[in-house]
Amino acid sequence: MAREFTSVGVVGLGTMGAGIVEVFARNGIDVVAVEISEAALDRGRANLTGSTDRAVARGKLAEADRDALLARVDFAVGLDALHSVDLVIEAVPEHLDLKQRLFAELDRICKPEAILATNTSSLSVTEISVATARPNQVVGIHFFNPAPVMKLVEVVRTVVTSADVVADVEALCARLGKVDVTISDRAGFIANALLFGYLNHAVDMFESRYATREDIDAAMKLGCGLPMGPLALMDLIGLDTAYEILDTMYRRGGRDRRHAPVPLLKQMVTAGLLGRKSGRGFYTYERPGSPKVVPDEQTPTTTEPALTDAVLTTVGIVGSGTMATGIIEVFAKAGYEVVSVTRGAEQSAKVFEAVQTSLNKGVVRGRLSEADRDAALGRINWSATLEHLADVDLVVEAVVEELSVKKALFASLDEICKPGVVLATTTSSLPVIEVAMATQRPADVVGLHFFNPAPAMPLVEIVRTIRTSAETIATAQAVSATVGKTGVVCGDRSGFIVNALLFPYLNDAVRMLEASYSTTDDIDHAMKLGCGYPMGPFELLDVVGLDVALAIQRELYLELREPGFAPAPLLEHLVTAGYLGRKTGRGFRDHTRR
Ligand SMILES: NC(=O)c1ccc[n+]([C@@H]2O[C@H](COP(=O)([O-])OP(=O)(O)OC[C@H]3O[C@@H](n4cnc5c(N)ncnc54)[C@H](O)[C@@H]3O)[C@@H](O)[C@H]2O)c1
């Protein structure tokens, strides 16, 4: 018969512990909540009441339920209060020696049948378990932050954890309304193993001034639909905890350089900038523990003097593919006169039809009036000769992704376009400086990386080469805003912000699958339910196309020579086998069967 858990103990009431207390107490389980000192206990109590009060204020919890919840929690200093609980879960700082000492103590104090669990994110559950005389009753129960919100729990089974303990903990997770994935004891388990390389890379971009904190975060939120950007997430996790997790993953996980904590992290931790919990991390918060960001010296001011007085009315768009078509629609809808240049009348007719169909959809969905549709279509001039771009104020190029083709095009634009015009490329993988140097005016050349489908995706990456002028960037920012997009500025490196952060993570998921650590379904679940991603990595890969993912990953690897970026052999094999994702009916999943 499954074990009954009537009372549980939680040790450490910081970011995670307080949330875990809330999860148990909300589900009718009595909790003994333990801290190291009276002061820490007060902070823990405040963490819990702060969170439940917010839930009441948001109408997610009735006042009476909050009171009942709080009445189920006994607060105590010291571990002795845990002598009769059925399960203890610890959430003390991420240090192996601390956790081992704690487990030895718990083993002495707790009743013999009690299960001892760790919420560690990266340490070896096995190493923690052998500090006790009951390693078969030690298990990892890894909650996600914020624990009351995130649905996922990773249950970590060591080689000695007994099967009935795992089964009982799985049943407990179900009772708590959580979805569990049960896995073996590997650094970072599923979610953190895939998440922390990405987070560290984002910190590296920030440290090297590749982009601002706001732009890095906006890029990942708007480009990938993530609930928060990586730097805001680091602040939520806690920089000290993140540092320890990265450090452990580096040492336990094969010394992958991508897990070596970026030096800035250590500096911030030393300076006491721990994120939300200390009131300041990458961002500044209203007060310690508050989720509310307040302006600080790094906050961009909206009153900055406009660097651009350029009045843009006419935009030339070169190309006839998916991106060009979407970009034509974006500019025409925003009120610009558009000159579309394709290779011939046939292509122009196709693009016209595609734009019309897309605008019609807007009308059917009630997002666009018929008059606005007709006006937008009327603003587009169709041409097959570049000479028609002689008078435009901006050119956006979206032709085939081949450097020689783009360079030749930019050389022609240089001869045709009037001086001072901004020349933009939508390349997603080629160096923008290469096309800039094909002209005599590299200061006027910029990357404008739209996302697919351009009319729907709210993000544009504005790529600054080492020759791009500040005026050109200002114009690109102004144009992005006028067409209703958020423009984020970044350097001219392979993958810009979004692809450079996204694809290595997808590649890591393929490696994890290849290593048989987990399944496609569990990995997808872990990222969706543990980290709030809109799609799991394999779902996304099947949508993006495995061939596209492989090509981007290869580019990243070639430019940065980072061993961890080498494309996963399984990805290469699937592409070779023609399993490219949804478009061929099969990728990581078979889409032909329903
Ligand atoms: N922060 C996250 O997003 C996150 C997510 C999942 C798991 N975790 C894991 O949870 C654990 C705790 O992380 P956190 O971010 O909550 O840390 P934290 O620093 O916010 O909280 C740790 C708490 O433990 C208390 N503590 C320290 N030593 C103690 C002792 N000997 N006895 C009792 N209490 C003690 C501290 O006073 C503090 O309140 C770590 O193992 C971490 O890896 C963290």
The ligand as an SDF file (V2000), in Angstrom:
LIG
                    3D

 44 48  0  0  0  0  0  0  0  0999 V2000
   16.4770   29.0660   -6.9380 N   0  0  0  0  0  0  0  0  0  0  0  0
   15.9730   28.2330   -7.7920 C   0  0  0  0  0  0  0  0  0  0  0  0
   15.4370   28.6650   -8.8250 O   0  0  0  0  0  0  0  0  0  0  0  0
   16.0170   26.7540   -7.5290 C   0  0  0  0  0  0  0  0  0  0  0  0
   15.1690   25.9110   -8.2720 C   0  0  0  0  0  0  0  0  0  0  0  0
   15.1530   24.5350   -7.9700 C   0  0  0  0  0  0  0  0  0  0  0  0
   15.9990   24.0330   -6.9950 C   0  0  0  0  0  0  0  0  0  0  0  0
   16.8340   24.8840   -6.3120 N   0  0  0  0  0  0  0  0  0  0  0  0
   17.6760   24.2900   -5.2570 C   0  0  0  0  0  0  0  0  0  0  0  0
   17.0660   24.5560   -4.0040 O   0  0  0  0  0  0  0  0  0  0  0  0
   18.0630   24.6530   -3.0120 C   0  0  0  0  0  0  0  0  0  0  0  0
   17.8960   26.0000   -2.2820 C   0  0  0  0  0  0  0  0  0  0  0  0
   18.0860   27.0680   -3.1990 O   0  0  0  0  0  0  0  0  0  0  0  0
   17.4470   28.5000   -2.9670 P   0  0  0  0  0  0  0  0  0  0  0  0
   17.5830   29.2360   -4.2440 O   0  0  0  0  0  0  0  0  0  0  0  0
   16.1290   28.3540   -2.3480 O   0  0  0  0  0  0  0  0  0  0  0  0
   18.4800   29.1300   -1.9140 O   0  0  0  0  0  0  0  0  0  0  0  0
   18.2830   30.3840   -0.9340 P   0  0  0  0  0  0  0  0  0  0  0  0
   19.6120   30.9330   -0.7280 O   0  0  0  0  0  0  0  0  0  0  0  0
   17.2180   31.2810   -1.4410 O   0  0  0  0  0  0  0  0  0  0  0  0
   17.7230   29.7230    0.4140 O   0  0  0  0  0  0  0  0  0  0  0  0
   18.4640   28.8540    1.2220 C   0  0  0  0  0  0  0  0  0  0  0  0
   17.9140   28.8900    2.6360 C   0  0  0  0  0  0  0  0  0  0  0  0
   18.5080   27.8450    3.4100 O   0  0  0  0  0  0  0  0  0  0  0  0
   18.7380   28.3360    4.7260 C   0  0  0  0  0  0  0  0  0  0  0  0
   19.7590   27.5090    5.3460 N   0  0  0  0  0  0  0  0  0  0  0  0
   21.0930   27.5320    5.1370 C   0  0  0  0  0  0  0  0  0  0  0  0
   21.6820   26.5920    5.8890 N   0  0  0  0  0  0  0  0  0  0  0  0
   20.7080   25.9590    6.5960 C   0  0  0  0  0  0  0  0  0  0  0  0
   20.7110   24.9080    7.5500 C   0  0  0  0  0  0  0  0  0  0  0  0
   21.8320   24.3010    7.9110 N   0  0  0  0  0  0  0  0  0  0  0  0
   19.5340   24.5310    8.0820 N   0  0  0  0  0  0  0  0  0  0  0  0
   18.3920   25.1390    7.7110 C   0  0  0  0  0  0  0  0  0  0  0  0
   18.3340   26.1280    6.7940 N   0  0  0  0  0  0  0  0  0  0  0  0
   19.4840   26.5390    6.2450 C   0  0  0  0  0  0  0  0  0  0  0  0
   19.1440   29.7720    4.4890 C   0  0  0  0  0  0  0  0  0  0  0  0
   18.9090   30.5350    5.6720 O   0  0  0  0  0  0  0  0  0  0  0  0
   18.2100   30.1950    3.3560 C   0  0  0  0  0  0  0  0  0  0  0  0
   16.9970   30.7190    3.8230 O   0  0  0  0  0  0  0  0  0  0  0  0
   19.3990   24.5050   -3.6980 C   0  0  0  0  0  0  0  0  0  0  0  0
   19.7990   23.1660   -3.6030 O   0  0  0  0  0  0  0  0  0  0  0  0
   19.0630   24.8700   -5.1330 C   0  0  0  0  0  0  0  0  0  0  0  0
   19.9380   24.2800   -6.0550 O   0  0  0  0  0  0  0  0  0  0  0  0
   16.8370   26.2220   -6.5520 C   0  0  0  0  0  0  0  0  0  0  0  0
  1  2  1  0
  2  3  2  0
  2  4  1  0
  4  5  1  0
  4 44  2  0
  5  6  2  0
  6  7  1  0
  7  8  2  0
  8  9  1  0
  8 44  1  0
  9 10  1  0
  9 42  1  0
 10 11  1  0
 11 12  1  0
 11 40  1  0
 12 13  1  0
 13 14  1  0
 14 15  2  0
 14 16  1  0
 14 17  1  0
 17 18  1  0
 18 19  2  0
 18 20  1  0
 18 21  1  0
 21 22  1  0
 22 23  1  0
 23 24  1  0
 23 38  1  0
 24 25  1  0
 25 26  1  0
 25 36  1  0
 26 27  1  0
 26 35  1  0
 27 28  2  0
 28 29  1  0
 29 30  1  0
 29 35  2  0
 30 31  1  0
 30 32  2  0
 32 33  1  0
 33 34  2  0
 34 35  1  0
 36 37  1  0
 36 38  1  0
 38 39  1  0
 40 41  1  0
 40 42  1  0
 42 43  1  0
M  CHG  2   8   1  16  -1
M  END
$$$$
